[in-house]
């Protein structure tokens, strides 16, 4: 399965959380495909990519809270009759979930229900793709497939696992016949313009910019690293698949070769791409629970979507560093990197 430009041309697409890291890249990716791109956000999270990108790519941007502004979000859905919706708006930081569990629960569970309920009231056929996380699985140490048990040992993963149960209950009991729902469980995504608080890439890039030591709390942790455009292409292919086949589906997105690398391996790749000078890496103990190993199996996405991650750790580091250094000069490389990725 390939990205179908004809499918996306003039398609009316809404992206919730469009100001975030994934949301802003997805917005640019779909504008490259000549879609009509709409954005919805409460603007609490603004990625470096969104901050520096051309906002004229949006047909319209809506500012509201998907948890509390229910009447307004329902009105937006009914008025615009979006053909495809990508729901990325969520509280996605593990440390924030620890300090503000109720806000995380509301954002991830109630917010998702409100989006499901709003799109379900529209009269046109539609496809909804919802982003959850690779952290929804109960046993994080095995190579999980989509049918494995869900669970969570801290508030972030627990809220996302609960969100998936809500999605399942909704699709089984209330979902209208001409609504197709895709769910994406994606690995740790890297690329230029993140800037999110308490993310490993942001901490490393900020340290490299300032010349300070890089502090790591879990240097030996293994994560399913993947490049932003590898991830985004999976979201787009999922929307095409669910629309074309008129069905609901769940997909893991993971770059298997990159699952052999620890946090420390990743950081060294960033350092090598940034500078030839020595950079100190400092290990710091943390009392925050995080799984030591996270792996997920993407065989289903490989088979049904023909999706595979292209970029390895070194190319991810190189492209991220190139984006960040150009951004320091006032240039946003996202469209150029999208063009290189697709061509």
C-alpha angles and dihedrals in degrees: 000000000000135000103277108215091187090057093053100040108114090351110154103235131178121198117193112206090026092156092062129087100268093032095055093047091047089050091054092043092055093043086055085057089052096249124154098249123203124183132206124188143138087226093231088123117046116173123213088245093056091045092058101034129099107265091199088084088079121086086203138345123212124203114206144115113257090207102050105020096067098145092050095048091049089051092051092051094047094046098047104034095208116209096207128021125190110198108205100140107118145118100268106172119100094206092050090051089055094051096038110026096159093053090049093049092049094046097045102035107025093035092053092047090052091053091048092048094047097050089045090063095058120102100221129080109264145175123221123194115193124197116217121154147261086248095074094092121103095217106043095177096071129072094260124210124202095266095054121113119280127222145126138224096198133037099263097053091038091053091050093047089050089049089057090052089052091050090050093048091048096049091047097048115019112015114122117239097248096051117096118197125201124186123203123202102190133183129237104307123213134186145109121314105025104129093166118156117258094007117137094229093050092049092049095047092047091050092049091049092050097038092237129139116278111239118206125188098188108021095165096051116120119217135178095252119194139167118257094242093048087055096043092050088057091054091050093047090049091055090050092047096048091045097046095044096038093228144114117247143171123216135187114214114201137148102226097197090051091054090081094070129092127213088261092053090052093048092051090052089054092048092050091052093046105045147355090221124097115267122193119232115203123195116218127188117237132195092205115110114240128159113255093216129028121180132158132186117239098185091117093054089045091054104038101030099027084231121160131162111247105188124078126206095271095049090046090054092046095050093044093050091046090052093048095048092049090047089057086061092051097262126127110208098185098107091045091051091046089053092049091047095051097040 
